[in-house]
Each structure stands twice: as structure tokens, then as C-alpha cells.
């Protein structure tokens, strides 16, 4: 269990001790009074919707032995004996408690002996984090980001939960605008930095892929001088970024191109330490198989057979990143590949479910143009010839001026992937329909005002043997479609296929 000394807290934050013992120690730091345990330090964060200073008494009752505050007036709510200079609880005054949290995490990080891995990218951060963990677990003790703790509050909290004996710390770094990844990187000081890809997520805020690239590659700001930067060479923006670094960082690449593996690992102007190639990629029985090949200085050094417990070519790149991190941390690649075979998706990320004879891919966690295409291709690859493929899609958010074009392209991809039926909701659903009909004018399409209307229209259309994809951005709560479909199919004695009708929203036959 981590131990935090008061004197270290004061040194890291520049805070002032206004009450309590100077030799205090804390075995936990929390920003939520509901999680306080005896011996905890309660850090009172302030935000637009909350103020931790209102819960000092709650934390005290729960056993807090220290407080970090920025509002001295909040002490009026505490008993007099707590506020006295010789009181039992340490009270630390700082100008800004969020900055104090980050400073404490940054200070604590420098005491850790385990390697820190930082991950960012437009899509795939969580899946890649899970894959890295799986590749390292056969040999190392691993601590990682939990849930969505990948921002200016969550990342420091993850660091502060790290045990001294952890040999690897895997930190996800999310963002909504410029400067945020740089801040997280300076707190985390990663030994290994990973950028998965540069897509269109947040383009509505940032304006261009060039701006997204600039924001994501801020991850190098905290990269240690001896650290390694792992880039996806299949992404042209990242490949160019790596080529322009002029030897500033150690590099490694992952790719599905033999030519790029040779080129990236033998570039005399800016050589990579190594590249890992995936080829002979196959999907069968809900699994993905490929050969991973290690290249050093343009030469093949090792081949490793890899099997993943889920379908989808996009998971291959995640696995390559996991293998690259494992190699840097001196984990045998065969051992790492065995770990990859045990990796599991978290949350509603391409969960494969069965109900009423229908195969459902619940990928409702979130959506972007890149992840939508990956999901469409994965579901299409699962279905055999003659099996009906259905896409139930919510919209994609934060695309700005690209919103209509991106949804139009989504519809085109639905048709190109051979789907037999499309149901869509969201303000750009009509653009999805137009895109689908540009490629396949006869494709049956239904448009619905919300997710519940879509779900109610969908379930009677399902038959045993069908394959259904459910996906959309978080704001569309497409997991509710999955819940309703599972409930309806499990309760239905028979499932009828009613594809004809004349009312608004009904799907017309070809």
C-alpha cells in the first residue's frame, strides 16, 4: 500500500500546513469523501458542478486524517479541535487543489521504480491498454488506468494508486483540446509513449487532422530522455511525424506492411530501434490469427504466432503495440503472445452476445468514423454467406463541419460491407441513408427519432441466424438498444420478420 508523508506533500505542492502534526503520514489520497478510509488524505477539488470543500465533515467522519483545501473559509465547518494548530488532522492550504493533486501525483511518480507506459490516439486507447496489460502480465506486476480515469483528475489518481512493487504502470491519456495530453505526459513522465492513430475524433473542436496530430503527439513532452516512442506506421500522419523527429527520440513502429517494416527499421536518417510486422492475418471462429515478425535494422529477427480471442483486424495493431511494449520491457515475445491470447475487451466494446439465435455485436461504448468502419468490417467478417447482416447505428459526435460528410461516408461503408438492413438514429441519420443508397439504392433503411424507437422497430425484424451490429457515440446511449433487444429476444417464443409496412420509420423492402 502506498504511503504518503506530509513533508513530501508539502514539498511537492508548495502548500502551507495550517494545523495538525508535522510528521503525519497517509496511506491513501482521495478526492471523494465517499471513498475515505481511516488514515486517508482528503483533497477537496472544486469544479463547475461540485465543491469538495462542502464534504470536509463527511471525510472527517469517515476517518480522514488530513485535508488539502484552497478555501480557508471551509474550515469553519470543522470542529474547533480539528482546526487548532496542534489538532489531530493535518490541514494543508494550497492555491489550487487540482494543481495540488497533479503535483502530488507527479512527485509520487518520480519515486516509482516500475516503467510507465503512456497511451494516446484518436481511437483504440482502452483496447490497446488492455492488450499491453495482457502481454506484460505473464512476466510482470501491472497497474493500469481503470474505467475512464484518463483525464487531468483520473490520471493523477491512477498514479497515486500504484504500488511500489508494480513493475509496469499503463496510463491512458485522453483529451478534448490542445495542451491536455502535454499536461498528462508531464505528470506521468512515461518511459514508453504510444500513439495508436490519428483519426477524426474531436475534429469538431480542433478543426483538422493536423491539429489532432499536434495535440496527440504532445505525449512526447514528458517522455524520459531514454524513453521509447511507439508509432503506428500504417498511419501516414504518424509515419511522417516519426520521420521528422530527426533522432530526437528512440523509435519503434508497428505495421501490417512488410515494406514499411523494413523501411522504418532501417532508415539511416532516423532509425527505429525495431519494427513489428503483422501478416498472414486470418479470422475464424470468432478469433483472429496472425504472424508477428520482429525487424531490426531492416532484417527479420523473429517470427511469433499470435492468436487473439476476438475477431477484427483492428485488434491486430493493438496486439502489435502490446508486443512492442513487451519487447522494450524485456518480456519474451512468445510469452507476451501467450498473454495476448487471454486479453478481454472491457465495457461495451465489441461484445459478442447470443440471443434467440441472433449474433449481436454490442459496440455501443462510443463511435468515430474509424471505429465505425472497424466494427462494420468485423461484423461482416463474422457472418457467413447468406446470413443477414443488420446495422443499428446511432450518430457520431464532435465532428464539427465534417459531420454530414462523415455520416454520408458511414452509410456508404454500410453498403460496401454488404449489410442487408440499416437502422439509424440521430440528427445525421438521413445523411447515413443517402450514403448507403448512393452505393446500394435498394438497401432497406429505417430512420428513427431516438434509440428506443429504433430498438422497438428492430427486434421484430430479427430471425435466428442473423448478425446484428449495435454502435453509436456515447450521447446516443445505444447500449439501451442492446438491453431492449436482449430482453425482447429472450422473452419471445418466436421471432417474426416484419420488414414491410407503410408508416413513418418502417423499413421498406427492396
C-alpha positions in Angstrom: 0.0 0.0 0.0 1.4 3.4 -0.9 2.5 5.7 1.9 2.5 9.5 1.6 4.5 11.6 4.1 3.2 15.0 5.0 6.6 16.6 4.3 6.6 15.2 0.8 3.1 16.5 0.2 4.2 20.0 1.3 7.3 19.8 -0.9 5.5 18.7 -4.0 2.6 21.2 -3.7 4.3 24.2 -2.0 1.3 24.1 0.3 1.2 25.5 3.8 0.5 23.4 6.9 -2.1 25.4 8.9 -3.0 22.7 11.5 -2.0 19.3 12.6 1.1 17.2 13.2 4.2 17.8 11.0 5.1 14.1 11.0 1.7 12.8 9.6 1.6 10.0 7.1 -1.3 8.9 4.8 -1.9 5.6 3.2 -4.5 6.9 0.7 -5.3 10.1 -1.2 -8.9 10.6 -2.2 -11.0 13.3 -3.9 -14.3 11.6 -3.0 -15.4 11.7 0.6 -17.4 8.5 0.0 -14.2 6.5 -0.5 -12.4 7.9 2.6 -10.9 5.3 4.9 -9.1 5.9 8.3 -5.7 7.3 7.5 -6.7 9.0 4.2 -5.8 12.4 2.9 -8.9 14.1 1.5 -8.2 16.5 -1.3 -11.1 19.0 -1.8 -11.5 19.5 -5.5 -13.6 22.3 -7.0 -15.4 22.2 -10.3 -18.3 23.8 -12.1 -20.7 21.2 -10.7 -19.1 20.3 -7.4 -17.1 21.5 -4.5 -15.3 19.1 -2.2 -15.0 21.7 0.5 -18.7 21.0 1.3 -17.8 17.5 2.3 -14.9 18.1 4.8 -17.1 16.9 7.7 -18.1 13.8 5.8 -14.5 12.9 5.2 -13.6 13.6 8.8 -16.4 11.3 10.0 -15.2 8.6 7.7 -11.7 8.8 9.2 -9.7 11.3 7.2 -6.5 12.3 8.9 -5.6 15.1 6.6 -7.2 17.7 4.3 -5.9 19.6 1.3 -8.0 22.8 0.7 -7.9 26.0 -1.3 -10.7 27.8 0.6 -9.9 28.7 4.2 -13.5 29.6 4.9 -14.4 26.0 4.5 -12.6 25.3 7.8 -15.5 26.9 9.6 -17.5 23.8 9.2 -14.9 21.7 11.1 -14.9 21.2 14.9 -12.6 23.6 16.7 -10.2 20.9 17.9 -9.6 19.9 14.3 -8.7 23.4 13.3 -6.3 24.1 16.2 -2.5 24.1 15.4 -2.0 21.0 17.5 -5.1 19.2 16.2 -5.1 15.6 15.2 -5.6 16.1 11.5 -3.2 17.8 9.1 -4.8 20.7 7.2 -2.8 21.9 4.1 -3.7 25.1 2.3 -2.9 25.4 -1.4 -3.8 28.0 -4.1 -5.5 25.3 -6.2 -6.4 21.8 -5.2 -6.5 20.4 -8.7 -2.9 21.6 -9.3 -2.0 20.1 -5.9 -3.4 16.7 -6.9 -1.4 16.8 -10.1 1.8 17.9 -8.3 1.4 15.2 -5.7 1.0 12.6 -8.5 4.0 14.0 -10.4 6.1 13.9 -7.3 5.0 10.4 -6.4 5.6 9.1 -9.9 9.3 10.0 -9.5 9.5 7.6 -6.6 8.3 4.7 -8.6 10.7 2.2 -10.0 8.3 0.5 -12.4 8.2 1.6 -16.0 5.4 3.9 -17.0 3.6 3.4 -20.4 1.5 6.3 -21.7 -1.1 5.7 -24.4 -3.0 8.2 -26.6 -4.6 8.2 -30.0 -7.9 9.0 -31.7 -9.3 5.5 -31.2 -8.2 2.3 -29.5 -6.7 3.6 -26.4 -8.6 1.4 -23.9 -8.3 -1.7 -26.1 -4.6 -1.1 -26.6 -4.2 -0.6 -22.8 -5.9 -3.9 -22.2 -3.7 -5.6 -24.8 -0.5 -4.2 -23.3 -1.5 -5.4 -19.9 -2.2 -8.9 -21.3 1.2 -9.0 -23.0 3.0 -8.0 -19.8 1.1 -10.0 -17.2 2.8 -13.3 -17.9 6.1 -11.8 -16.6 5.4 -8.5 -14.7 3.2 -7.0 -12.0 1.0 -4.4 -13.8 -1.1 -1.5 -12.6 -3.3 0.3 -15.2 -5.9 3.0 -15.7 -9.3 1.9 -14.6 -12.6 2.8 -16.2 -12.3 6.2 -17.9 -9.7 7.7 -15.5 -7.7 9.2 -18.3 -8.0 12.9 -17.8 -6.4 15.7 -15.6 -8.1 14.2 -12.5 -8.2 10.5 -13.3 -4.6 10.0 -14.4 -3.1 11.5 -11.2 -5.5 9.3 -9.2 -4.3 6.2 -11.1 -0.7 7.1 -10.4 -1.4 7.6 -6.7 -2.9 4.1 -6.5 0.3 2.5 -7.9 2.1 0.1 -5.5 5.8 0.4 -5.1 6.2 -3.2 -6.3 4.3 -2.7 -9.6 6.8 -3.2 -12.4 4.6 -1.6 -15.1 2.1 1.2 -14.9 -0.1 1.6 -18.0 -1.8 5.1 -18.3 -4.4 6.0 -20.8 -4.3 9.7 -21.8 -7.5 11.3 -23.2 -8.2 14.9 -24.3 -10.7 17.3 -25.6 -8.4 20.1 -26.7 -4.8 21.2 -27.1 -2.4 21.2 -24.2 -4.2 18.4 -22.2 -2.1 15.5 -23.4 1.1 17.5 -22.7 0.0 18.2 -19.1 -0.8 14.5 -18.5 2.6 13.5 -20.1 4.5 15.9 -17.8 2.7 14.4 -14.8 3.3 10.8 -15.8 6.8 11.1 -17.3 6.3 7.9 -19.4 9.2 5.6 -20.2 7.3 4.4 -23.2 4.9 6.6 -25.2 2.3 5.1 -27.6 0.2 6.9 -30.3 -2.3 4.5 -31.8 -3.6 6.5 -34.7 -4.7 10.0 -35.8 -8.4 10.0 -36.8 -11.3 12.4 -36.8 -12.3 12.2 -33.1 -12.6 15.8 -31.7 -12.1 17.3 -35.1 -15.1 19.4 -34.4 -13.1 21.0 -31.6 -9.7 21.0 -33.2 -10.5 21.8 -36.8 -8.2 19.5 -38.7 -6.3 16.2 -38.5 -3.1 18.2 -38.4 -4.3 19.9 -35.2 -5.3 16.4 -33.8 -1.8 15.1 -34.6 -0.2 18.1 -32.8 -2.4 17.5 -29.8 -1.9 13.8 -29.6 1.9 13.9 -30.1 2.1 16.2 -27.0 2.7 12.9 -25.3 6.4 13.3 -26.0 6.6 16.3 -23.7 7.0 14.1 -20.7 8.8 11.2 -22.4 12.0 10.4 -20.5 15.3 11.1 -22.3 16.0 7.3 -22.6 12.3 6.6 -23.4 10.8 4.9 -26.4 8.1 6.3 -28.7 5.9 3.6 -30.4 4.1 4.8 -33.6 1.7 3.2 -36.0 3.5 3.2 -39.3 0.2 2.4 -41.1 -1.0 5.9 -40.2 0.6 8.3 -42.7 0.4 11.2 -40.4 2.3 9.3 -37.6 4.8 7.9 -40.1 5.6 11.4 -41.3 5.8 12.7 -37.7 8.3 9.9 -36.8 10.4 10.7 -39.9 10.6 14.3 -39.0 11.9 13.7 -35.4 15.5 13.8 -36.6 16.7 11.3 -33.9 15.2 13.2 -31.0 13.6 10.1 -29.5 14.1 6.4 -29.7 11.5 5.0 -32.0 9.7 1.7 -32.7 7.0 1.1 -35.3 4.2 -1.4 -35.7 2.7 -2.1 -39.2 0.9 -4.5 -41.4 3.2 -3.7 -44.4 6.4 -5.7 -45.0 7.8 -2.8 -47.0 7.2 -0.3 -44.1 8.6 -2.7 -41.5 11.9 -2.9 -43.5 11.9 0.8 -44.3 11.1 2.1 -40.8 13.6 -0.2 -39.1 16.5 0.7 -41.5 16.0 4.4 -42.1 19.6 5.7 -41.8 18.4 9.3 -41.2 16.2 8.4 -38.3 16.5 4.7 -37.5 13.9 2.9 -35.4 15.1 0.6 -32.7 12.8 -2.1 -34.2 9.6 -2.6 -36.1 7.0 -5.4 -35.6 5.0 -6.5 -38.6 1.7 -8.5 -38.7 0.9 -10.6 -41.8 -1.0 -13.7 -42.7 -4.0 -12.2 -40.8 -7.0 -14.5 -40.6 -10.3 -14.5 -38.7 -12.0 -17.8 -37.9 -14.5 -18.9 -35.3 -14.6 -15.5 -33.6 -10.8 -15.4 -33.2 -8.0 -13.6 -35.1 -4.7 -15.3 -36.1 -1.6 -13.7 -37.5 2.2 -13.9 -37.6 4.2 -11.2 -35.8 7.6 -10.5 -37.2 10.3 -8.6 -35.5 12.6 -6.4 -37.7 15.8 -4.8 -36.6 18.0 -2.7 -39.0 15.8 -3.9 -41.9 16.3 -7.6 -41.1 13.9 -10.2 -39.9 14.9 -11.5 -36.5 12.0 -13.4 -35.1 8.5 -14.8 -36.1 5.8 -15.3 -33.4 2.4 -16.9 -33.9 -0.3 -14.9 -32.3 -4.0 -15.7 -31.7 -6.5 -13.2 -30.3 -9.8 -14.3 -28.6 -11.9 -11.9 -30.6 -12.5 -11.0 -34.3 -11.4 -7.9 -36.1 -8.3 -6.8 -38.0 -8.0 -3.6 -36.0 -7.2 -5.7 -32.9 -4.0 -6.8 -34.7 -2.5 -3.4 -34.4 -3.3 -3.3 -30.7 -1.6 -6.6 -30.3 1.5 -5.4 -32.1 1.7 -2.4 -29.7 1.4 -4.8 -26.8 4.3 -6.9 -28.2 6.4 -3.8 -28.8 5.9 -2.7 -25.2 6.8 -6.2 -24.0 10.0 -6.3 -26.0 11.1 -2.9 -24.6 10.4 -4.2 -21.1 12.4 -7.3 -21.9 9.5 -9.7 -21.8 10.0 -12.7 -24.1 7.8 -12.2 -27.2 6.5 -15.8 -27.2 5.4 -15.3 -23.6 3.8 -11.9 -24.5 1.9 -13.5 -27.4 0.6 -16.1 -24.9 -0.7 -13.3 -22.8 -2.3 -11.6 -25.8 -4.4 -14.7 -26.3 -6.0 -14.1 -22.9 -6.9 -10.5 -23.5 -10.5 -9.5 -22.9 -12.5 -6.4 -24.1 -13.9 -4.2 -21.4 -17.2 -2.4 -21.3 -19.5 -2.4 -24.4 -16.6 -2.9 -26.8 -17.4 -5.4 -29.5 -19.1 -7.8 -27.0 -20.4 -10.8 -28.9 -23.7 -11.9 -27.5 -26.2 -14.6 -28.5 -30.0 -14.3 -28.1 -32.8 -16.1 -29.9 -30.3 -17.4 -32.4 -29.1 -13.9 -33.3 -25.4 -13.0 -33.0 -25.2 -9.5 -31.6 -22.0 -7.3 -31.6 -22.6 -4.7 -28.9 -20.0 -2.0 -29.7 -22.1 0.8 -28.0 -19.2 2.2 -25.9 -18.5 5.0 -28.4 -18.1 5.8 -32.1 -15.9 7.6 -34.5 -15.5 7.2 -38.3 -12.5 4.9 -37.7 -14.2 2.7 -35.1 -17.4 2.5 -37.1 -15.6 1.2 -40.1 -13.7 -1.3 -38.0 -16.9 -2.6 -36.4 -18.7 -2.9 -39.7 -15.9 -4.9 -41.2 -15.6 -7.1 -38.1 -19.3 -8.0 -38.1 -19.3 -8.5 -41.8 -16.4 -10.9 -41.4 -18.2 -12.9 -38.8 -21.3 -13.6 -40.9 -21.1 -16.4 -43.5 -22.5 -16.1 -47.0 -26.3 -15.9 -46.9 -26.6 -14.8 -43.3 -28.4 -11.5 -42.9 -26.3 -8.6 -41.6 -28.0 -5.7 -39.8 -26.5 -2.4 -38.7 -28.3 -0.5 -35.9 -26.4 2.8 -35.7 -26.5 6.0 -33.6 -24.7 9.1 -34.7 -21.1 10.2 -34.3 -20.4 13.3 -32.2 -17.8 16.1 -32.2 -17.2 16.1 -35.9 -17.9 19.7 -36.5 -18.1 20.7 -40.1 -17.2 17.2 -41.1 -20.3 15.8 -39.5 -22.6 15.4 -42.6 -19.8 14.1 -44.8 -18.7 11.6 -42.2 -22.2 10.2 -41.8 -22.6 10.1 -45.5 -19.4 8.0 -45.7 -20.7 5.8 -42.9 -23.7 4.9 -45.0 -21.5 4.2 -47.9 -19.4 1.8 -45.8 -22.5 0.0 -44.5 -23.5 -0.8 -48.1 -19.9 -1.6 -49.2 -19.6 -4.1 -46.3 -22.6 -6.0 -47.7 -25.1 -5.2 -44.9 -28.7 -6.3 -45.7 -30.5 -3.9 -43.4 -29.7 -0.5 -41.9 -31.5 1.3 -39.0 -30.2 4.7 -37.9 -31.0 7.4 -35.4 -29.6 10.9 -34.7 -29.6 14.2 -36.5 -27.5 12.9 -39.4 -29.4 9.7 -39.9 -30.7 11.0 -43.3 -27.1 11.5 -44.4 -26.3 7.9 -43.5 -29.3 6.8 -45.6 -28.1 8.9 -48.5 -24.7 7.5 -48.4 -26.0 3.9 -48.2 -28.3 4.5 -51.2 -25.6 6.0 -53.2 -23.8 2.7 -53.2 -26.8 0.4 -53.0 -30.1 2.1 -54.0 -32.2 -0.8 -52.9 -30.7 -1.3 -49.4 -33.6 -1.3 -46.8 -33.1 1.6 -44.4 -35.2 2.8 -41.5 -34.7 6.2 -39.7 -35.9 6.7 -36.1 -36.2 9.7 -33.8 -34.4 8.0 -30.9 -32.7 4.8 -29.7 -35.9 3.4 -28.1 -37.9 3.8 -31.3 -35.1 2.2 -33.2 -35.0 -0.8 -30.8 -38.8 -1.3 -30.9 -38.7 -1.3 -34.7 -35.6 -3.6 -34.8 -36.4 -6.6 -32.7 -39.4 -7.9 -34.8 -37.1 -7.9 -37.8 -34.7 -10.3 -36.3 -34.5 -14.0 -37.2 -32.3 -16.8 -36.0 -29.0 -16.8 -37.8 -28.9 -13.0 -38.2 -25.9 -10.9 -37.3 -26.5 -7.5 -35.7 -24.2 -4.6 -35.0 -25.2 -2.0 -32.5 -23.0 1.1 -32.3 -23.0 4.8 -31.8 -21.4 7.7 -29.8 -22.0 7.8 -26.1 -24.6 10.5 -26.4 -26.9 8.2 -28.2 -26.9 5.5 -25.4 -27.0 2.6 -27.9 -26.5 0.2 -25.1 -30.2 0.7 -24.3 -30.9 -0.8 -27.8 -28.8 -3.9 -26.8 -30.7 -4.2 -23.5 -34.1 -4.0 -25.1 -33.2 -6.4 -27.9 -31.8 -9.0 -25.4 -34.9 -8.7 -23.3 -37.3 -9.0 -26.2 -35.5 -11.9 -27.8 -35.1 -13.8 -24.6 -38.9 -13.4 -23.8 -40.2 -14.0 -27.3 -41.3 -17.5 -28.1 -40.8 -16.8 -31.8 -39.2 -14.0 -33.7 -41.1 -12.7 -36.6 -39.5 -10.9 -39.6 -41.8 -8.0 -40.4 -40.0 -5.9 -42.9 -42.9 -4.3 -44.7 -45.2 -1.5 -43.7 -46.4 1.9 -44.6 -45.9 4.1 -41.6 -43.1 6.6 -41.0 -39.9 4.9 -39.9 -40.9 1.5 -41.2 -38.3 -0.2 -43.3 -39.4 -0.7 -46.9 -38.4 -3.9 -48.7 -36.1 -3.7 -51.7 
